[in-house]
Amino acid sequence: MSVSFPLPHAKVLLANAEANVTRVPQAHHLTGLLRRLADKSNQRYFDAICDAAFSLDPALLRQPFAPPAGDSWRRAISERRKEGLRPFLQDMHHVAEYQRRDWKLIFRIVGMPRRYKYNAMLCSRLARDALNIVGDPEFGCLHAFFERFIEPGAGWEQSSLRSALLEAFPGLYPDSLIQSLGISHPVGLADLVILKRMGIVVDKNSQLKNPSRSACQQAVLFYRDIAAKTGQTFEYVAAVFRASFAWSRFDTRSFSIYRAAVCFAYGPRCQACSHVSYCQKRDIEPLTHDRANRWLSLYPEFQHHFCNLRSTLGQLPHSATDAAVWCLRFETAFHERPGFRIPDPECLKSVRAALVTLPATALQEAWRRWADERFPQDSPLLIRRDYPAEFWPVDSLADSKLPCVLEFSPFRFFAGHGDLLLAEYIRRGETTIPLLAVDWEQVADIIEDMDSATLA
């Protein structure tokens, strides 16, 4: 891999990416994750193999239907049982020698149901298989075995690795092992955005949702090059660079992995980034220059509708502010952010916004183009059941004629659960629907000022 401008040594690039992570005072959650990704030890892989062996409840396998999605209490019980077993799974040699009587005693100590006896014997057999790989001069360790079959850039579609796992560890479900280890070398949109800004990845395709294969391959080659020159794992290198980027400053409050972000999709903080001396800052200038007039460019699908309707929430009808507040409430409840403070409506009056009324058909077509799927206008109630009314009371919001609110994240079309609100309007036969655009980065500024005032 080559770039058209000089880059520092690989160790300097990685050290600067790590500096972005450690500069935040509450980075312990992220650094713990990174340490696990950097771990090449046999124990890390064997722990994942044992987890995969005990991940399936034999009672569920005998049922004619799958357990419902989001069955969190089953997962919690399973995790507690696996944690109880972990002290007995610290040595591959010991686990490989466990007999039925040994497992029976362990189950009694841990409180594991006897129906897991097949999982236990499978675990002992997998330990013997792992020892055979470690003792093979061709590999010498489990990390070398896994690395041999990984296809860079293939994401979760690791056909060679799956075949190798099925052959080396009969009876083990490879998908659960691949996911728990995070060894599939995935390259996502966040990787491409930050590497394109730095000038490392060049991609003529500007559509984030459909990055070119060439761009993905460039990112994979860059991460592999850094990993080879620094002795780190591919997963660690990718995670460290990716940690510098977040789509929104709201993400830094929603997910601990984004707390180290300095390069935001629509408001990068270049002065705080350790890459600033060599980053090419491509496509950043339009996002930082004349912010007050350029924020509507975040909504290219509707920009021509909003261009002559710039205003503030305080100057628009009360329904606009109410809609913005409901979106913030939904995000707070959905991501379970108890410490997230929602500004009072009075504080939001100065926020830049634009409100327009559009034909329902126009919004439906825009949704289809964005989501590449049929809009759920025929069965909105079916989808609505997944969300309690206090999170998103769609009937009440529609009764109050609250507008649908746009979100600028490339993964989302509406803020809150606006697709259900749009579906409800269509179900009621509305021919025109209000649509609101809000400068969410300005809202993030207000929330940060509130937090700073509280700390002071």
N, C-alpha and C positions, 0 to 999 in steps of 0.2 A: 504494500500500500504506500502511495506517495501523495504528497500535497504540494501545492504550488507556492508555498511560503514556508520559511524555516520554523520548525517546532522545537521546543526544548527536548532534552533526553526523556525517555519513557519514564524513568524514575521521578523526574521533576514533574511531569504531567500528572502522574498518579499522586505524588505528594501534595500537589496543589488541589487536586480533587478531594483528597482526604482532609485538607485544611478547610475547605468549604463545609465539610461535615462537622468537624470538631469545633468550629467557631461558635456554634450555638450552645448556650448553657445547658439545654435539656436534650442532648444528643445521645443519651445512654441507650434509648430504645433502638435507635438506628445503628449505633456502633455494635450493639449486641448482635443484631442481625448480620452485620457485615463480618463480624468475627466468625459466625457460623458458616458463611459463604466462603471464607478464606481457609477454612479447616480442611486439610487433605488427609487427615488421619483415618486409619481403618475403623476406629470407633465411631466416627461420624456416620460412615456408610453402614456399619453394622447396626447402629441404633435405628437408622431409617429402614433397614431390612426387617428388623424386629417389629417396628411400628406397623409396617405394611402387613406382616404376618398376622398381627393381632387386630388389624383394622376392621375385619369383617366379622360380624356377629353371626355365628352359624344358625341361630334361630331365625334371623331375617332372610338368610339364603333359602330357607325351606318354605317361605311364604310366597303365595302366587302373585303378590304385588309388591312394588317397591315402597319403602317408607316415605312419607311426605317430605318434600323439600323443606329445609329450615327446621328439621326435627332436632333442635338444639339440645334438648335434655338427653337424648341418646348419645350425642357426641360428647357431652359433658361427662356422662357416666363412663363412656369408653376411654376418654382421656384420663380420668382418675384411676381407672384400672391399669392402664399402661404405665402411669407414673408409679404405681405401687409395684409393678413388675420390674421397673428399670434397675433397681439395685441388684437384681439377680441376673441381669443381662449385660454386665459390664465386661465380661471376658468371653471371647468367642470360644476359647478352648473348653471352658467350663460348660457353656451352653451346648456345645457339640456333644458333650458326654452325658447330658441330662437324660435319665430314663423316665419311664412313666411314674415310678414311685417318687422320683425327685420332683417332677411337676405337680404331683398330687399334694406333696407337702408345701410347695410354693403357693399353690392355689389356695390352700387352707390358710396360710399366713396372710396372703394378700386379700382374700375374700373374692377370688375370681370364680365365676360359675364353672361347673364341670363341663359344660357344653363346649368350652374353649379347648378341650384336650387335643382336638385335631390341630388347632392353631399352635399349640405348644410343641407337639411332635414335629410339625412343619418348621417351626423356628429352630429346633435342634438340627434338622436336616439342612436347613439353609445355612446354619453356622458351619456345618461340615463343608458345604459347597464353598462358602467364603474362605475357609482355611485352605481349600485346594487352590483357589485363585491366588491367595497370598503366597503360597508355597511354590507357585509356578514361576520359574525364572523369567518367563516371557513378560510377566506383569510385576510381580513382587509386592503389589499393594492393590487395594480395591480401587483407589483413585485412578491408577493407570489403566485398569480394566475398563472403567466407565468412560474415561477420556478416549479410549481407542475407538469407540463406536458412536460417539456423539457426532451428529451432522450439524455443523455451524449454520445458523440462519434458518434451520428447519422448524424452530419453535417446538411445540409439543408433538409435532408429527415426526417422531424419531423412530422410523421403521427399523433401521439397523440396530439401534440400541434396544428396542423392544424385542427383536428376534434374539439378540444376544442374552438378554435377561431371561427370556423364556427358556432358553437352552441351558443357561448356567444355573438358574434358580427355578426349577420346575415347581409348579404350584403357586408361585408368587404372581400377583397382579402387577405388571410393570407400570401401569399408569400411576398408581398411588405412590410407587417408589420414585418415579421421575419427578412427580409434583412435589413430594416432601423434600427432595434434595435440591430442587431448583437447578437441575443440570442440563436443561434443554437448550441453553444458549439463545433465549428469546431476545429479539430486538424489537422494541415497541416504538410508538410515536414519540414518546418523551426522549428516547435516545436520539432519534433522527433530528428532532428540533434543536437540541442543544449542540449536537455535532455539526449540524448545518450552520448554526450561528458562529461556531468557532472556525468554520471553513474546512473542517476535516472531511465532511460528507458534502458532495455536490449532487444536487438533484434538481432537474428542470421541472419536475412535476410539483406544483405548488399545493396540490390537494392533500391535506394531512390524512384524510381518511383512506386514501389510496396511494401510499408511498410506492415508488418504483422498486423493483427487485434489485436494481443496481445500487440504490441508496442503502437498502438493508444489508447488502453484501459488503459495501464499504464500511459500514458500522461494525459488522462482525470482524472484518479483517483488522480494523483499528484496535478493537478490544483484544483480539488474539495476539496482535503484535505487542501491545502493552503487557499482557499477561506473560508472554514468553520472555520478555526482556526484564521483567520484575520478579518472576517466579511466583506470581499470584495466580489464583484461579480466574477463569474467564468470568464466572458469575460475580466474583468480588469486584473485579475491575468495572464491569458493566454497572453494577449497583452503585458504586462510588461515584462514577460520572453522572449517572441518572439522578442521584440524590440532589444534585445542584439545581434541578429543574422541577417546576410545578406549574400546572395550568393556571392556577389562581391562588391568591393569598388566602382564600378561604380553605384551600386544601391543607395549608400548613396548620390550620386549627382542627381539621377533621381527621388527619392521618399523621401519626408520628413520623412515618418515613419521609414526609415532605418538610419537616421542620428545618432542615438544613438548606432549603431551597433559596437561591438568590436570583436565579434566572427564570423569571415568570413569563408566561406566554405573552402577556400584554402589558408588562410593566417591569422589565428586567432591571436589577440593581447592579449595574456593572461595576460601580465603585467598590462594592463589597465582595466582589468575586475574585478568587485567587488566579483565575485564568485571564484576567483583564489585559496583561501585558502582551499577549500573543493572540487573543481572540479577535477574529475578523469582524465580529459584531454585524454579521450579514442580516439584512431585513429588520434590523432593530430600530433604525432612525425614524421610520414613519410611526413607530409605536411610542416613542419618547418625545418627539417634537410636536409642539402645538397640541397637547393632549386634550385641551378643552374643546377643540373643534374636530379632532380626528377620532374620538371614541366611537362614533357611529359606524366607522369603517369595520368594527368588529362584527357587524351584522350585514354582510354584503348581500344576503338574500333580500333584505327589506330596506337597504340604505336609501334607495331612491324614493321610497314612501316617507321616510322620516326626515329627509334632508331639510325641508322647510318647516319642520314642526319642532325644532329644538326648544326645550323648555326645562323646567325643574319640577320635582315632585310637588313642591309647595304651590306652584302655579297651576298644576293639573287638578282635576277632580279628586276628591278624597279617595275614590276607589283605586287610584293609581298607587298612593302610599300604602293603602291597606293590602294591595296585592303584593307589593315588595316586602312588607312585614310578614305576610303569610309565607312567602317563599323562604325567608330567613328562618321562620319557626319550623318549617318542614325540614330544612337542611339540618337544623339543630337537633330535632327529634330523630331524624333518619340516621344521622351519624353518631347519635348519642354523645353530644358534646355538652355536658352539664355546665362547664365553665365558660361557655360561649355567650357573650352578652349581646342581646338584640337591642339596637338603638331605639329610643323612643321616636314615634312619628315626627315629633317636632325637630329632632336632630337630622332627619332625612329631607327636610324641606329644600335644602340647597343642592341636593344631588341632581346631577344632569339626567334628564329623561326625555322621552318622546312618546307620544300616544297617538295611535292612528286606528281607524276602523276599516277593516278589510272584508271583502266577501269571504264567506266560509269556504267556498270552493278553492280560493287562492291559498288559504292556509292549509287545506287538505293536500293540495298539490305540492306545496313546499315541504310538508311533512314527508310525503312519499319520496320526494327527491333526496331528502336528507337521510331518512331511515331505511330506504330501500326495502320497504315492506308496506303491506296494506294497513291503512289507518283503522284502528279498532272501533269504528263508529257503530258497528252492529252489536257489539257485546261489551260496552264499557263497564257494565256492572260486574262482569266476570273478572276483569283485571282489578277493579276497585276493592275487591274483597281482601286483597293482600295488605291493605293499609287502613288502620283504624281511622275513624272519622275525625278524631282530635288532631291527627297529623295533617289531613287534607280533606276537610268537609266539602266535597265537591258540590253537593246539592246547595249548601248554604252560599258557597262562593258564586255559583251560577245565579242564584236568586238575587244576589247583590250586584250582579253584572260586573264582577271584577274582571279585568283584562287578563288574557294570557300573557305571561312575562317571558321574554327571551333570555337565554343563558348563553354566554360566549364560549363555554368549553366545547371543544370539537366532539366530545362524547355526548353532549346533551343539546337538545334543541330548545327545550323549555326549562326555566327555573321551576323549582318545586316539582309538582307532578302535573304540569300544565297540559300534557297530552290528554289526561283524563278530563280536565276542565273543557278543553276543546271538543272532546268527544261528547261531553254532556250538552254543550251548546248545540252541536249538530243533531243530537238525539231529540232535542227540544224543537228542532226545526228553525233555529236562528239562521237568517240569511247573511247577516253581517256580524263580525266578532271583533271586540276591541283587542288591540295588541300593544304591549308596552315594552319599550327598550329602556334599560337602566344602565348607568355607568357604574358597574359593580366594583370597579377598582376604587372609585370615590367612596363607595360604601365601606370598603375595606379600610380606607384611610380613616374614616370616622370611627370605626370600631377600634383601630389601633390607638387613636387619640384617647378614646374612652379608657382603654386598658392602661395607657401611660399615665393618665390622670389618677387612676385608682392606685397604681403603684407608688406614685409620688406622694 
